[in-house]
Amino acid sequence: MRNFLRLAALGLALAPILAAAPAVACSAVVGYRVPTNLELTERADLILLGTAAGDTPRTDGDPLGQVIVRPVELLKGDGLPAEIRIPGYLSEDPRFVASDPRDLYNPNPGALAGACVRYIFRRGMLLLLFLERGDDGQLYLVGAPFARSAEDVPSADAPWAKAVRLYVEIAALPQAQRRAALIARRDALRARTDDPDAALLADDIDRQLDRRRIPPRD
C-alpha cells in the first residue's frame, strides 16, 4: 500500500502537465492485477531497447499521436524491426518525470494517469519496450494497464535492462525449473559485492518469487 500511495502522489505531482494533455482514459476491470515483471516478460512477443526519435502530429482522430522509436537492441523475439511506433508524444516540459533508474517495481508516474499507460516521452530517451503482436500482425505495447511496458533507462546496462535480460532467460526455461533458477540467481546476486546493482536485482527477484504485483489504481 505504501508503494501505491507513493505512486498516487507522483501522479498528482504530474497533474499540471497531464491537464494539458489529450483526454484519454481507461478503466481496469474488477479484480485486475498488474503483471509482475517476469509475467510481463513472458507475455511479450518482442522486447527491445530503442531511441525515441520523433513523433507524429496529433489530430482529432488521433489525440495522442505516435512516438517513433528506432530500435537498437533486441532482448527477446525474432528480428529487430527498423522502426516501432507507440501511442504518445514527445515533450520538453521541465515538469516531465523520467523513470527512476533505481526503481524496478513502480511504473513511470505517467502510467497512473488518464490512459493507464505512459504516453509522454522526451526526444532521445532510450526506451525499453514490451511489445505483443496483434491479430493484424502489427506490434503494439503490451496491453496491461499500469505495467512497466515503456520505461526509459539511462543506458543499455541500467538495472532495469539487466533485470529484463535475466527474466528473458528465466522465461525461456520450462515452468517447473523457473522457481529454482530464480532462487539460484537471487542467491548469487546477494553474494556479490562488486556490482552496485546486485542488491536491486535480488530484491526484484524476491518480488517475482512472491508474485508481488503493483496494486491497480482505484
C-alpha positions in Angstrom: 0.0 0.0 0.0 2.9 2.4 0.8 4.2 2.0 -2.8 0.8 2.6 -4.2 0.3 5.8 -2.2 3.7 7.0 -3.3 2.7 6.3 -6.9 -0.6 8.2 -6.4 1.4 11.2 -5.0 3.7 11.1 -8.1 0.6 11.0 -10.3 -0.8 14.2 -8.6 2.6 15.9 -9.0 2.4 15.2 -12.7 -1.2 16.6 -12.9 -0.2 20.1 -14.2 1.4 18.7 -17.4 -1.2 16.0 -17.8 -4.0 18.6 -17.5 -2.9 20.0 -20.8 -2.6 16.6 -22.4 -5.3 14.9 -24.6 -8.2 13.5 -22.7 -7.7 9.7 -22.9 -9.0 7.5 -20.2 -9.0 3.8 -19.3 -10.5 1.7 -16.6 -9.2 -1.7 -15.4 -11.7 -4.4 -14.9 -12.7 -5.6 -11.4 -10.1 -8.0 -10.0 -7.4 -6.9 -12.4 -3.8 -7.2 -11.1 -0.8 -5.7 -12.8 1.5 -8.4 -14.1 4.8 -8.9 -12.3 8.0 -8.1 -14.2 8.5 -11.8 -15.0 4.9 -12.2 -16.2 5.3 -9.1 -18.4 8.5 -10.6 -19.9 6.7 -13.9 -20.5 3.8 -12.2 -22.2 5.8 -10.0 -24.6 6.4 -11.3 -28.1 9.2 -8.8 -28.6 11.3 -6.8 -26.1 13.7 -4.2 -27.3 15.7 -1.1 -26.5 15.1 1.8 -28.8 15.6 5.6 -29.0 12.6 8.0 -29.1 13.5 9.7 -32.4 10.4 11.7 -33.2 6.6 11.9 -33.1 3.6 12.3 -35.5 1.2 15.2 -35.4 -1.7 14.9 -33.0 -5.1 15.2 -34.6 -8.8 15.0 -33.6 -8.8 11.4 -34.8 -5.5 10.6 -33.1 -5.3 12.8 -29.9 -2.1 11.2 -28.7 -0.2 10.8 -31.9 2.6 8.3 -32.1 6.2 8.2 -30.9 8.6 6.9 -33.5 11.2 4.6 -31.8 14.4 3.5 -33.5 15.3 0.0 -32.1 18.9 -0.5 -31.2 19.0 -3.9 -29.3 16.7 -6.9 -29.3 16.2 -8.5 -25.8 13.5 -11.0 -26.8 12.0 -12.1 -30.1 12.9 -12.8 -33.7 14.4 -9.9 -35.6 14.9 -6.3 -34.8 12.4 -4.1 -36.6 13.6 -0.9 -38.3 11.0 1.2 -36.6 8.4 0.9 -33.9 5.5 3.4 -33.2 3.8 3.6 -29.9 0.9 5.8 -28.7 2.1 9.1 -27.3 4.1 12.3 -28.0 7.4 14.0 -27.1 7.6 16.8 -24.6 10.4 19.0 -23.3 8.3 20.3 -20.4 10.6 20.6 -17.4 7.9 19.1 -15.2 8.1 15.9 -17.2 9.0 12.9 -14.9 11.5 10.4 -16.2 11.7 6.9 -14.9 13.6 6.3 -11.7 16.6 4.2 -12.8 16.9 2.6 -9.3 13.2 1.6 -9.1 12.4 -1.8 -10.6 8.9 -2.1 -9.1 6.8 1.0 -9.8 6.0 2.2 -13.4 6.7 5.7 -14.6 4.2 8.1 -13.0 2.7 8.8 -16.4 1.2 5.3 -16.4 -1.0 6.2 -13.5 -2.8 9.0 -15.3 -5.5 9.0 -18.0 -4.8 6.2 -20.4 -3.3 3.9 -17.7 -0.2 3.6 -19.8 2.6 6.0 -20.2 2.4 8.2 -23.3 4.7 11.2 -22.7 8.3 10.9 -23.6 11.4 13.0 -24.3 13.3 13.1 -27.6 16.5 10.9 -27.4 15.3 8.8 -24.5 16.4 5.2 -24.5 13.2 3.2 -24.0 12.8 -0.4 -23.0 9.6 -1.6 -24.7 7.5 -4.7 -24.2 5.5 -5.5 -27.4 3.0 -8.1 -28.4 1.7 -8.9 -31.9 -1.9 -8.1 -32.6 -4.3 -10.1 -34.8 -3.3 -7.9 -37.7 0.3 -8.9 -37.3 1.4 -5.5 -36.1 3.4 -4.9 -32.9 1.8 -3.0 -30.0 2.8 -2.2 -26.5 1.7 -5.0 -24.2 -1.9 -4.0 -23.2 -1.5 -4.2 -19.4 -2.6 -1.1 -17.5 -0.1 0.3 -15.0 2.7 -2.2 -16.1 6.3 -1.3 -16.8 5.9 -1.7 -20.5 7.6 1.5 -21.6 10.2 2.7 -19.1 13.2 4.8 -20.1 16.7 3.8 -19.0 19.9 5.8 -18.8 21.9 3.1 -20.7 21.7 -0.4 -22.1 23.3 -1.8 -18.9 21.0 0.0 -16.5 19.4 -2.0 -13.7 16.1 -2.4 -15.4 17.8 -3.6 -18.6 19.8 -6.1 -16.5 16.6 -7.3 -14.8 14.8 -7.8 -18.1 17.6 -9.8 -19.6 17.6 -12.0 -16.6 13.8 -12.6 -16.8 14.1 -13.3 -20.5 16.5 -16.2 -19.6 14.2 -17.4 -16.8 11.1 -17.3 -19.0 12.8 -19.5 -21.6 13.1 -22.3 -19.1 10.4 -25.0 -18.5 7.8 -23.8 -15.9 9.0 -26.4 -13.4 12.5 -25.1 -13.4 11.9 -21.4 -13.1 11.5 -21.0 -9.3 14.8 -22.9 -8.6 16.5 -20.8 -11.2 15.2 -17.6 -9.7 16.4 -18.6 -6.3 19.8 -19.5 -7.6 20.2 -16.2 -9.4 19.0 -14.3 -6.4 21.4 -16.0 -4.0 24.3 -15.4 -6.4 23.4 -11.7 -6.6 23.2 -11.4 -2.8 26.7 -12.8 -2.6 28.2 -10.2 -5.0 30.0 -7.1 -3.6 31.4 -5.8 -6.9 28.1 -4.8 -8.5 26.1 -1.9 -7.1 23.0 -3.2 -8.9 23.2 -6.7 -7.5 21.0 -5.9 -4.4 18.4 -4.2 -6.6 18.1 -7.2 -8.8 18.0 -9.6 -5.9 15.2 -7.6 -4.3 13.2 -7.7 -7.6 13.7 -11.4 -7.9 12.2 -11.8 -4.4 9.1 -9.9 -5.7 8.8 -12.4 -8.6 9.1 -15.3 -6.2 6.3 -13.7 -4.1 4.3 -13.0 -7.3 4.1 -9.5 -5.9 2.1 -7.2 -8.2 1.6 -3.4 -8.2 -1.9 -2.8 -6.9 -4.2 -1.3 -9.5 -5.4 2.3 -9.1 -8.9 2.6 -7.6 
